[in-house]
Amino acid sequence: MARLTDECLATGGSLSLEAAAALIKARVPVAAGIETVPLAAADGRIAAEDVTAAIRLPPHDNAAVDGYAVRHADLGVGETWLPLAGRIAAGDAPGPGAMAGRAVRIFTGAPLPPGLDTVFMQESVRRDGDQVALPPGAAPGAHRRRAGEDAEAGEVIVRAGTRLRPQHLALAAATGHERIAVRRPLRVALFSTGNELAEPGAALAPGRVYDSNRPLLAALLRRAGADLRDGGILRDSAGLVGRRLVEACGEADLVVTSGGVSAGDEDHVAAALAREGELAFWRLALKPGRPVAMGLIGGTPVMGLPGNPVAAYVTYAFVAAPLLARLGGATWQKPPSLLVRAAFAHRRKAGRREYLRVSLCEGADGEAELVKFPREGSALLSSLTGSDGLAELPEDLAEVVPGSRLRFFSHLALQSP
């Protein structure tokens, strides 16, 4: 189980996102164990150790095109005629040593014989029997792939903490790896809280709404590679919430909840954290998503996200995701973003980081611009389905005017592991 140190707890006030991420990085240890798996089973997993190249890549100088290999020193100022001295295809041995004054018919990927350093494309060469005419102007080393230009033996090709993608697996395979050490999936328990919630598909009693946060967060957690344990809906009972959180913390590496983190009489998550364990922080300088509770019970981290769906989405992306990455041994970086011109005006009270739901459109001049979703409110799920992503307003920005440059995070980037 993960263990937080006492020094990180009892942080008061409203934290910035950077302060929350720094606290997590500095104080939360890796919880996921290590296993070695075949490359075929490693996609999406976290590299547990640096991966080094077992061999040079490519292992030998080779031809980048079909054509003729020569020694550049044998070329004259004008057209050069050289006799042919053999044929080498991909998979053949490189052949004898230096062949001064001769050319070799060669194919893409075939090893260059020692001493030959330049390759002519076949379409630029004239052939007459066993002689070839080579045009002038070729640069030394043209169309030659140098041994080790992709990776040298012993070079780190994948850093520990990297989420493995197909290109990482291809590079590992090309340098001789059949298996790779990865982090085990985190065990994450997920709950929604609230008397008003009903399971989708059940009869909807007066005053109830269907639970949408659990499907939202479950999908995001699974995309991040979590071994998810669905705890269902917790009713608004201080005793029940505390008891279920304690039970979940005994079985999981991380517990994630939504709802019940504000200051109302029926908000029991933050109070349960303080009562059953320790509370690290409770409020963030963030809109939407100011009430976010993080702490631990019995050494296991608990992340209490807001109940409004948009606030849950935003705080998952910028608060829960760094925690999940840290526990899982991954290197977390803020999702990729672009500076894009705003096509709208927006006034607000400065002092908090704010994320607006926006769509990416093409302006009259052909430049990309951001259009704000026409309605606000952190309960509007349609604002997530009807937008392309989020525009970030820094704490000191009080007004957006058309033409302002805002940082844009696409939903695809926010939802990628």
Residue pairs with C-beta under 8 A, 6 or more apart in sequence:
1 31
1 249
1 253
1 298
1 299
1 300
2 28
2 29
2 30
2 31
2 253
2 254
2 296
2 299
2 300
2 301
2 327
3 29
3 296
3 299
4 27
4 28
4 29
4 278
4 280
4 296
4 299
4 301
5 27
6 278
7 27
8 23
8 26
8 27
8 28
8 280
9 278
9 279
9 280
9 295
9 296
10 278
10 279
10 280
11 23
11 280
11 281
12 281
13 283
14 283
14 284
14 285
14 290
14 352
15 23
15 281
15 283
15 284
15 285
16 284
16 285
16 353
16 395
17 284
17 285
17 286
17 318
17 319
17 353
20 281
20 284
20 292
20 294
20 319
20 322
21 318
21 319
21 322
21 332
23 280
23 281
24 322
24 323
24 326
25 322
25 326
25 332
28 301
28 323
28 326
28 327
30 183
30 326
30 327
30 328
30 329
31 186
31 253
31 254
31 327
31 328
32 46
32 183
32 184
32 185
32 186
32 253
32 327
32 328
32 329
33 183
33 184
34 48
34 49
34 181
34 182
34 183
34 184
35 181
35 182
35 184
36 179
36 180
36 181
36 182
37 45
37 179
37 180
37 182
38 178
38 179
39 169
39 172
39 173
39 177
39 178
39 179
39 180
42 164
42 169
42 180
42 182
43 164
43 165
43 166
43 169
44 163
44 164
44 165
44 225
44 417
45 163
45 164
45 182
45 183
45 185
45 225
46 161
46 162
46 163
46 164
46 182
46 183
46 225
46 328
46 329
46 330
47 158
47 159
47 160
47 161
47 162
47 163
47 164
47 168
47 180
47 181
47 182
47 183
48 160
48 181
48 182
48 183
48 329
49 160
49 181
50 156
50 158
50 159
50 160
51 156
51 157
51 158
51 168
51 172
51 177
51 180
52 154
52 155
52 156
52 157
53 151
53 152
53 153
53 154
53 155
53 157
53 175
53 176
54 153
54 175
54 176
54 177
55 153
55 175
55 176
56 147
56 148
56 151
56 152
56 153
57 148
57 150
57 151
57 171
57 174
57 175
58 145
58 146
58 147
58 148
58 149
58 150
59 147
60 94
60 111
60 112
60 147
61 111
61 112
61 117
61 144
61 145
61 146
61 147
62 90
62 109
62 110
62 111
62 112
62 144
62 145
63 69
63 106
63 107
63 108
63 109
63 110
63 112
63 119
63 143
63 144
63 145
64 108
64 119
64 143
64 144
64 145
65 108
65 119
65 121
65 122
65 143
66 106
66 107
66 108
66 121
66 122
67 106
67 119
67 120
67 121
67 122
67 124
67 125
67 143
68 84
68 103
68 104
68 105
68 106
68 119
68 120
68 122
68 125
68 132
68 134
69 88
69 103
69 104
69 106
69 112
69 113
69 116
69 118
69 119
70 82
70 102
70 103
70 104
70 116
70 118
70 119
70 120
70 134
71 98
71 99
71 100
71 101
71 115
71 116
71 117
71 118
72 117
72 118
72 138
72 140
72 141
73 100
74 80
74 82
74 100
74 101
74 102
75 118
75 134
75 136
75 138
76 136
77 136
78 136
79 133
79 134
79 135
79 136
80 133
80 134
80 136
81 131
81 132
81 133
81 134
82 101
82 102
82 103
82 131
82 132
82 134
83 101
83 102
83 103
83 130
83 131
84 102
84 103
84 104
84 105
84 130
84 131
84 132
85 99
85 102
85 103
85 104
86 95
86 104
86 105
87 104
87 105
87 106
88 94
88 95
88 104
88 105
88 106
88 107
88 110
88 111
88 113
89 106
89 107
89 110
90 107
90 108
90 109
90 110
91 109
91 110
92 110
92 111
93 111
94 111
94 112
94 113
94 114
95 104
95 113
96 113
97 113
97 114
97 115
98 113
98 114
98 115
98 116
99 113
99 115
99 116
100 115
103 132
103 134
104 113
104 116
106 112
106 119
112 119
112 144
117 140
117 141
117 144
118 138
118 139
118 140
118 141
118 142
118 143
118 144
119 142
119 143
119 144
120 134
120 135
120 138
120 142
120 143
121 143
124 135
125 132
125 133
125 134
125 135
126 132
126 133
127 133
150 171
150 174
151 157
151 171
151 175
157 168
157 171
157 172
157 175
158 164
158 168
158 171
158 172
158 180
159 331
160 329
161 329
161 330
161 331
162 168
162 330
162 331
163 225
163 330
163 417
164 180
164 182
169 180
172 180
183 328
183 329
183 330
185 225
185 226
185 227
185 328
186 225
186 226
186 227
186 253
186 254
186 324
186 327
186 328
187 226
187 227
187 229
187 251
187 252
187 253
187 254
188 221
188 226
188 227
188 228
188 229
188 252
188 253
188 254
188 255
188 256
188 324
189 229
189 231
189 248
189 249
189 251
189 252
189 254
189 255
189 256
190 214
190 217
190 218
190 221
190 228
190 229
190 230
190 231
190 255
190 256
190 257
191 214
191 231
191 232
191 233
191 234
191 244
191 245
191 248
191 255
191 256
191 257
191 258
192 211
192 213
192 214
192 232
192 233
192 234
192 257
192 258
192 259
193 233
193 234
193 235
193 236
193 241
193 257
193 258
193 259
193 260
193 268
193 269
193 307
194 233
194 234
194 235
194 236
194 259
194 260
194 266
194 307
195 235
195 236
195 266
196 207
196 208
196 209
197 208
197 209
197 210
197 211
197 233
197 259
198 204
198 205
198 208
198 209
198 210
198 211
198 233
199 210
199 211
199 232
199 233
200 210
200 211
200 215
204 210
211 233
212 309
212 381
213 258
213 259
213 305
213 307
213 309
213 312
214 230
214 232
214 233
214 258
216 309
216 312
216 313
217 256
217 258
217 305
217 312
217 316
218 228
218 230
220 316
220 415
221 228
221 256
221 324
222 228
223 415
223 416
223 417
224 321
224 324
224 325
224 328
224 417
225 328
225 417
226 254
226 324
229 248
229 251
229 252
231 244
231 248
234 240
234 241
234 244
234 257
234 260
236 260
236 266
236 268
237 268
238 268
238 271
238 272
241 260
241 268
241 269
241 272
242 268
242 272
242 275
242 276
245 255
245 257
245 269
245 272
245 273
245 276
245 297
245 302
246 276
246 297
246 298
248 255
249 255
249 277
249 296
249 297
249 298
249 299
249 300
249 302
250 298
250 300
252 300
253 300
253 301
253 327
254 300
254 301
254 302
254 303
254 323
254 324
254 327
255 297
255 300
255 301
255 302
255 303
256 302
256 303
256 305
256 320
257 269
257 302
257 303
257 304
257 305
258 304
258 305
258 306
258 307
258 312
259 267
259 269
259 305
259 306
259 307
260 266
260 267
260 268
260 269
260 270
260 304
260 307
261 267
261 269
261 270
261 282
261 291
261 292
261 293
261 304
261 305
261 306
261 307
262 291
262 306
262 307
263 291
269 293
269 302
269 304
270 279
270 282
270 291
270 293
270 304
273 279
273 293
273 295
273 296
273 297
273 302
273 304
274 295
276 297
277 295
277 296
277 297
277 298
277 302
278 295
278 296
279 293
279 294
279 295
280 294
280 295
280 296
281 292
281 293
281 294
282 291
282 292
282 293
282 294
283 290
283 291
283 292
284 290
284 292
284 315
284 319
285 351
285 352
285 353
285 395
286 292
286 314
286 315
286 318
286 352
286 353
286 354
286 355
287 352
287 353
287 354
287 355
288 306
288 308
288 310
288 311
288 314
288 355
288 378
289 305
289 306
289 311
289 312
289 314
289 315
289 319
289 378
290 306
290 352
291 306
292 303
292 304
292 305
292 306
292 315
292 319
293 302
293 303
293 304
294 301
294 302
294 303
294 304
294 319
294 323
295 301
295 302
296 302
301 323
301 327
303 319
303 320
303 323
305 311
305 312
305 315
305 316
305 319
305 320
306 312
306 315
306 378
308 378
308 379
309 378
309 379
309 380
309 381
309 384
310 357
310 377
310 378
310 379
310 380
310 381
310 383
310 384
311 378
313 384
313 414
314 355
314 390
317 335
317 390
317 409
317 414
318 334
321 332
322 332
324 330
325 331
325 332
326 332
335 409
335 413
335 414
335 416
336 409
336 413
337 392
337 407
337 408
337 409
337 413
338 368
338 407
338 408
339 405
339 406
339 407
339 408
340 360
340 368
340 369
340 370
340 391
340 405
340 406
340 407
340 408
341 363
341 367
341 368
341 369
341 370
341 403
341 404
341 405
341 406
342 369
342 370
342 372
342 391
342 400
342 401
342 402
342 403
342 404
342 405
342 406
343 361
343 363
343 369
343 370
343 371
343 402
344 370
344 371
344 372
344 400
344 402
345 399
345 400
345 401
345 402
346 356
346 372
346 393
346 399
346 400
347 398
347 399
347 400
348 354
348 393
348 398
348 399
349 398
350 395
350 396
350 397
350 398
351 395
352 395
353 392
353 393
353 394
353 395
354 392
354 393
355 390
355 391
355 392
355 393
355 409
356 372
356 373
356 390
356 391
356 393
357 372
357 373
357 383
357 384
357 386
357 387
357 389
357 390
357 391
358 370
358 371
358 372
358 373
358 387
358 388
358 389
358 390
358 391
358 406
358 408
359 370
359 371
359 373
359 386
359 387
359 388
360 368
360 369
360 370
360 388
360 389
360 408
360 410
361 368
361 369
361 370
361 371
362 368
362 369
363 369
370 391
370 406
370 408
372 391
373 380
373 383
373 386
373 387
375 382
375 383
376 383
377 383
384 411
387 411
388 410
388 411
389 408
389 409
389 410
389 411
389 412
389 413
389 414
390 408
390 409
390 411
390 414
391 406
391 407
391 408
391 409
392 406
392 407
392 408
392 409
393 400
393 406
400 406
